[in-house]
Amino acid sequence: MKTSRYTESQILAILRKAEGGVPVAELCRDGRAFRLLNVLDDFNRESLGIEVDFSLPAERVILSLDRSIEWRGKPGTIRVDNGPEYISRKLLIWAEKRGITIQHIQPGQSQQNAYIERYNRTVRHEWLDQYIIETIEEAQDHATQWLWTYNNDRPNMGIGGITPAQKLKNGRVSSTNAPVKNGGIAPCQGHRPYHNSYHSRKACEANRKKSRANKKARESPMK
C-alpha cells in the first residue's frame, strides 16, 4: 500500500471542504483524487447511477448516459454545469444525434441545478464522508449499496415523503390515462430531464429482484 502524503485528519478535512460540483471530487486514502458522476431524474428524484473513477471525461459521460438510456429510456433534456466534459463537442454531437437537449446552467449559478446540488450533499453526508476510501472498487461498492437504499427505502421530503421508487410507480399508474406528450413518449417512460447516469442494466435488474424479494419477505406471515 502506497503511503499517503496526507494524514487521516487532513483527508477528512479535504473531503468535507467542497459542497457542490458534478462530478464530485474526493480523495482515496493514498491521496489520489477520484470523481463521482451523479445523475438524477427530475420527475421522481431517483438516482439513475453513480459512477466512480479517477477520470470521467466526455467519453465516459456518454458511455454512462447510453447505459442509462438503454434500461430507462431517453430523456428530453439533460441539465449540466459548465465542466469541460459537459461543454465537449463530443457530448453535444452525441446529444444532437439522439434528439436530446443539453441545457447548461449559467456559470457560477449552481442554484439553477439545485436538485443535483442537494443530492451531492446527501451523497457526501450519508456515505462518502463515512469511510476512508482505499480503492475505486471500494468506493463504487459503497455507492452501489447506498444507491439502492436511497431509491427504494429512504423517504424523500421533496416528493411528499415517499421514496423515488414509489413516486415512479405512482407516476406510471397515473399516466396510463394521460395524453401522450413529448414527441409521443409519455412522461413516465423516461422522456424527462436528467440532471447531468451510470447504472448498468444488470445492476438495475439485480436491484429490482432484491426489491421484490424484500417485499415478499415482508408480506410473508411470521413463522
Summary of the structure (lengths in Angstrom):
residues: 223
radius of gyration: 18.3
end to end distance: 48.6
largest distance: 60.5
contacts: 668
relative contact order: 0.19
helix: 49%
strand: 14%
